[in-house]
Amino acid sequence: MIGVFDEKKSAFGGNFDNYVLMPVSTFLNTYGLIGKDGFQRSVNITVHAKTPDLVDDAMEQTRQALRHDRGVKPGQEDNFDFFSSQSLITQFNRMSMGVKLAAFVIGLIASWWPGSGS
């Protein structure tokens, strides 16, 4: 099936009008796993749960399907990663914590610095 999406504009600095959705098998048959630069290509799969309560179940079903498809044996680590809205929020909070800590330390040093007015 071939179609065209509605215009999405941009969000978070990214242009979402430059995305293509296709079956993974079509992608692999057309482009392969290795790019012209010799590096392994990245494939992102989006899964949408029917309700928020089913997100964990959807992730687990997806995990099992990917493990089977990729031949990951029981006891072996996954050879893929998951990103969810919650994991992106957690990652952002971790990154921003360093900035907040640095700003606090700089403010503390500035308040003790000679001639800072204190």
N, C-alpha and C positions, 0 to 999 in steps of 0.2 A: 504494500500500500504506500502510495506516495502522496504527500500533502504539504501544505504550507501553514505555518503557525501564524497567529496574529502577532503584530508588532509588539515587542516586550519593552522597548526602550532600554534604559540601563539602570542598574542597581548596584550599590556598593562599589562603584567605579568600574564595573564590568558591563560589557555590551552583550546582552542576552539574545540579540538578533543574529549572532554568529555561531549558534549551536545547531548541531544536527543530531537527530535521533534515528537510530537504525538498529536492527537486530545485531547482536554480538557476532553471530555467524557471518553475516554480511560484511561487517567491519573486518573480521579476520581474513575472510576470503579476498576482500578488496585491497586491504592495506597490510596485512600480516602483523606479527607481533614486534618486529624490529623495524625501526624507521630508517630512512636514508642516511641519517647521521650515525647509525650503528647502535643507538640506544633503544631499550625496550619501550614500546608505546604504553601509555596509560589508558586504561579503559574504565570509565565510570558508569556504574549501573544504578539507576534510581528506582527505588521501591517505595510504593505508597501504601500504607496500611489503610484498611477500610475505616477504622476508628482509632483515635489516640490510644485507647485501651489495648489495641492489638499490635502496637509498634514493636514491643519486645518479641512477640510471637512471630511477626513478619521478619524481624532481623534474624531470629534463630532459624526459621525455615530457609531464608536466603543463605545463611551461613552453611547449613547442611547441604543445600544444593550446590553451592560453590565448592565446598570441600569434596563432594562427590565428583563434580565436573573436573576439578583440578587434580584428582587422585591423591588427596591428602589423607594419609593413613591415621587411624585412631591413635591418639597420644602425640601426634605431630602438631606443631603450631600452625595456625592459619597462615597461608602465604598471600594474604590479601588484607585490606583494612576496611573498616566501616567508619563512615562519618554521618552523624545524625545532627539534627538541630541542637540537641543537648550537648553533644560532644564538641561542636563548634563553639557554643557558648562557654563551655568549660575551658577550652583551649584559649579563647580570647581573654577570659578572666585570668588565666595563668600568665599570659603574655603581659597584660596590663598591670598585673601585680608588681612586676619588675619595674615598670615605669613609675608606678605610685611610690614604691619603696625608694627609688632613686630621687624622686622629687622631695620626699620627706627628708632624706639624708642631706640633700643640697640645702633645703630650707633650714634644717637644724644647724648645719655648718655656717650658713649665712647669718643666722641669728647670734651666733657666738663670735663671729668674725669681728676683729677690732674695727671700730669706726662704723659699725652697722647700725648704730643708733640705740643700742641697748645699754 
